Amino acid sequence: MPEAKRSWAIARLYPEKPIMLDGKRISGGNLLVLNPARGDSPMTLEVRVIDMRDLFVNVNVVAEPPPGQKLFEEPARFEKVDSVAERLTLALREGDKTIELSIHYGDRRATLTFER
């Protein structure tokens, strides 16, 4: 994993219908943020509620997320996998009652599972 010094906004979460993550409702106006490890704290994945008018996206860089309300945060559990992603990729897999978001970078992958 990269040794970043700042947080990365890696996805805009704007579901058509509200979804749940760890018992918290997620609807429009959220970012998925990858926070670097700091001191004794591990790297984390965070869902942050933001004012989307504050979001500026330069497609050539990973945006630094604007401030907002932390809705969810957990340690980022990137596991080693056989396949190698040449660049950061995100993929969705939909089930009957869940949506799995896969975050793949290099030979590491993490997943978040949302409930419908």
TORDO-86248 format. One record per residue (C-alpha): x, y, z. Coordinates in steps of 0.001 Angstrom, whole numbers, plus 500000, padded with zeros to 6 digits. Layout:
// residues N
+--------+--------+--------+
:      u :      v :      w :
+--------+--------+--------+
:      X :      Y :      Z :
...
+--------+--------+--------+
//
This chain:
// residues 116
+--------+--------+--------+
:      u :      v :      w :
+--------+--------+--------+
: 500000 : 500000 : 500000 :
: 501213 : 503529 : 499339 :
: 502597 : 505509 : 502227 :
: 500339 : 508520 : 501876 :
: 500604 : 511531 : 504112 :
: 497067 : 512762 : 503422 :
: 493606 : 511279 : 503042 :
: 492295 : 510258 : 499630 :
: 488704 : 510704 : 498427 :
: 488384 : 507466 : 496471 :
: 484657 : 507312 : 495686 :
: 481495 : 509366 : 495761 :
: 478655 : 507390 : 497341 :
: 475348 : 508522 : 495910 :
: 472956 : 505540 : 495955 :
: 469565 : 505770 : 494230 :
: 467943 : 504372 : 497381 :
: 469389 : 504590 : 500904 :
: 471719 : 501766 : 501932 :
: 473128 : 500788 : 505322 :
: 476688 : 500296 : 506529 :
: 477268 : 499118 : 510079 :
: 473716 : 500202 : 510986 :
: 474166 : 503710 : 509588 :
: 472006 : 505023 : 506760 :
: 473851 : 506218 : 503654 :
: 472056 : 508340 : 501094 :
: 473245 : 511174 : 498832 :
: 476230 : 513407 : 499526 :
: 478857 : 510996 : 500878 :
: 482496 : 510268 : 500120 :
: 484484 : 507099 : 500710 :
: 487801 : 508253 : 502166 :
: 491017 : 506285 : 502639 :
: 492912 : 507752 : 505605 :
: 496628 : 507000 : 506064 :
: 498016 : 505337 : 509172 :
: 499009 : 507951 : 511727 :
: 501076 : 507121 : 514790 :
: 499597 : 504028 : 516406 :
: 496331 : 504346 : 514431 :
: 495934 : 502061 : 511394 :
: 494937 : 503077 : 507877 :
: 491142 : 503499 : 507821 :
: 488201 : 503575 : 505431 :
: 485710 : 506315 : 506262 :
: 482319 : 507350 : 504926 :
: 482063 : 511120 : 505254 :
: 478953 : 513263 : 504743 :
: 479920 : 516403 : 502820 :
: 478352 : 519307 : 501012 :
: 478809 : 518159 : 497412 :
: 479146 : 521785 : 496297 :
: 482542 : 521763 : 498054 :
: 483795 : 518830 : 495992 :
: 486158 : 519718 : 493158 :
: 487456 : 516812 : 491158 :
: 490568 : 517034 : 489030 :
: 490459 : 513769 : 487091 :
: 494261 : 513618 : 486992 :
: 494773 : 513359 : 490766 :
: 493206 : 511644 : 493753 :
: 491284 : 514438 : 495452 :
: 491870 : 515460 : 499033 :
: 488475 : 515191 : 500742 :
: 486762 : 518290 : 502112 :
: 485794 : 518346 : 505791 :
: 482502 : 516818 : 506814 :
: 480684 : 514627 : 509314 :
: 482211 : 511192 : 509885 :
: 479406 : 508672 : 509416 :
: 481461 : 505466 : 509546 :
: 485102 : 504502 : 510027 :
: 486914 : 501190 : 510392 :
: 490465 : 499941 : 509943 :
: 491214 : 499337 : 506253 :
: 491758 : 495600 : 505875 :
: 493696 : 495212 : 502637 :
: 494497 : 491573 : 501964 :
: 497120 : 490285 : 499554 :
: 495600 : 488850 : 496361 :
: 497062 : 487091 : 493313 :
: 495880 : 489624 : 490745 :
: 497620 : 492982 : 490368 :
: 495721 : 496184 : 489572 :
: 497830 : 498628 : 487592 :
: 495852 : 501490 : 489149 :
: 493313 : 501936 : 491909 :
: 490069 : 500211 : 490887 :
: 486697 : 499944 : 492550 :
: 484048 : 497389 : 491660 :
: 480505 : 496668 : 492853 :
: 478941 : 493243 : 493232 :
: 475233 : 493212 : 493987 :
: 473468 : 490504 : 495928 :
: 469823 : 490213 : 496937 :
: 470260 : 492121 : 500207 :
: 473825 : 493412 : 499995 :
: 476159 : 495420 : 497795 :
: 479864 : 494651 : 498075 :
: 482364 : 497370 : 497167 :
: 485831 : 496056 : 496315 :
: 488826 : 498417 : 496450 :
: 491843 : 496992 : 494598 :
: 495277 : 498638 : 494536 :
: 498413 : 496803 : 493405 :
: 498235 : 493318 : 494902 :
: 495941 : 494356 : 497785 :
: 492147 : 494348 : 498057 :
: 489689 : 495549 : 500704 :
: 485910 : 495237 : 500709 :
: 482985 : 497019 : 502328 :
: 479572 : 495350 : 502441 :
: 476488 : 497561 : 502394 :
: 472969 : 496377 : 503218 :
: 469925 : 497305 : 501203 :
+--------+--------+--------+
//
